[in-house]
């Protein structure tokens, strides 16, 4: 799935079953976009930067089933922060 401006201020519940999925964070999103994520399935969910930078001290995957993360943008830059429950 590739994020769009329409996702701003929403929580996306990812019901992926046992299938691994990627969430692409593209450049050009609106300024200060913020999006929450909850993992419903058991397959890995990985965030992928596309012309952007995603900062997180641990890793760019949601930790597992029923864990949550939040993606926020630094002002109008292409720098994002992935907070919450992540893993490598």
C-alpha positions, -999 to 999 in steps of 0.1 A, spaced: 0 0 0 13 35 -8 2 63 15 -18 92 2 -28 126 15 -63 111 21 -48 89 49 -39 120 70 -53 119 106 -66 84 102 -58 51 118 -53 23 93 -61 -12 106 -39 -36 85 -58 -69 83 -32 -88 63 -37 -123 77 -4 -142 76 8 -123 45 37 -99 47 29 -64 33 48 -32 27 35 4 34 53 28 11 59 64 24 63 85 -8 76 121 -11 51 149 -19 27 142 10 10 172 26 28 191 53 26 176 89 8 145 78 1 120 107 -12 84 103 -17 57 129 -15 19 122 -27 -12 140 -16 -46 129 -45 -71 129 -29 -99 110 2 -120 118 23 -113 87 51 -87 89 43 -51 80 73 -31 68 75 6 61 94 15 29 108 50 22 104 62 -14 121 96 -18 117 101 19 136 93 51 119 72 79 136 76 113 131 50 141 157 38 166 147 1 164 134 -9 130 108 -3 103 84 -31 110 54 -32 133 62 -55 163 34 -79 156 -3 -87 159 -23 -61 178 6 -37 181 3 -1 170 26 25 154 23 61 143 39 79 114 44 117 115 61 141 92 86 168 102 69 200 90 70 201 51 101 180 47 104 144 34 116 133 69 92 110 88 93 95 123 79 61 130 69 58 166 54 31 187 59 -7 187 85 -16 161 111 -43 155 140 -50 132 
